[in-house]
Amino acid sequence: MKKLLEFLAFILIAQGVGAVAHHFFGWFKLWGLVHRIGFLSGYEVFAGITLIVLGVAVGGASEKVARAVR
């Protein structure tokens, strides 16, 4: 379970960083998902920051799960 949560945290953080980088610099056009979702148009930075915060929270939860299993 810990590895799954760590992988999910990585994906969330990577998508958030990709969304912010794409908005400001135009990078990550091929694998970023936030700029492809229509209803997030105009809110890409907020969605990216939310994904980063959510990824950090899921990463912290994975540490709690690892401690609880011991």
C-alpha positions as CSV (number, residue, x, y, z in Angstrom):
1,M,0.0,0.0,0.0
2,K,2.9,2.3,0.8
3,K,4.4,1.9,-2.6
4,L,1.1,2.6,-4.3
5,L,0.6,5.8,-2.4
6,E,4.2,6.9,-3.1
7,F,3.6,6.3,-6.8
8,L,0.3,8.2,-6.7
9,A,2.1,11.1,-4.9
10,F,4.8,11.2,-7.5
11,I,2.2,11.3,-10.3
12,L,0.3,14.1,-8.6
13,I,3.4,16.2,-8.0
14,A,4.7,15.6,-11.5
15,Q,1.4,16.6,-13.1
16,G,1.3,19.7,-10.8
17,V,4.8,20.8,-11.7
18,G,4.1,20.1,-15.3
19,A,1.0,22.2,-15.2
20,V,2.7,25.2,-13.6
21,A,5.8,24.9,-16.0
22,H,3.5,24.6,-19.0
23,H,1.6,27.7,-18.0
24,F,4.6,29.9,-17.4
25,F,7.2,28.5,-19.8
26,G,5.3,26.4,-22.4
27,W,7.1,23.2,-21.4
28,F,5.6,19.7,-21.0
29,K,3.1,19.9,-23.8
30,L,3.0,16.2,-24.4
31,W,2.4,14.6,-21.0
32,G,0.7,17.3,-18.9
33,L,-3.0,16.7,-18.4
34,V,-4.2,19.9,-16.7
35,H,-4.0,22.1,-19.8
36,R,-5.9,19.5,-21.8
37,I,-9.0,19.5,-19.5
38,G,-11.4,22.1,-20.8
39,F,-13.2,23.2,-17.6
40,L,-9.8,24.1,-16.1
41,S,-9.1,26.7,-18.8
42,G,-7.9,29.8,-17.0
43,Y,-7.2,27.9,-13.8
44,E,-4.2,25.9,-14.8
45,V,-1.9,27.4,-12.2
46,F,-4.4,26.9,-9.3
47,A,-5.0,23.3,-10.4
48,G,-1.3,22.7,-10.7
49,I,-0.6,24.0,-7.2
50,T,-3.5,22.0,-5.9
51,L,-2.1,18.8,-7.4
52,I,1.3,19.6,-5.8
53,V,-0.2,20.1,-2.4
54,L,-2.4,17.0,-2.8
55,G,0.7,15.0,-3.9
56,V,2.6,16.1,-0.8
57,A,-0.4,15.1,1.4
58,V,-0.6,11.7,-0.2
59,G,3.2,11.3,0.3
60,G,2.8,12.1,4.0
61,A,-0.1,9.7,4.2
62,S,2.1,6.9,2.8
63,E,4.6,7.5,5.6
64,K,1.7,7.2,8.1
65,V,0.6,3.9,6.5
66,A,4.1,2.6,6.7
67,R,4.3,3.4,10.4
68,A,0.9,1.9,11.1
69,V,1.8,-1.4,9.5
70,R,4.9,-1.9,11.7
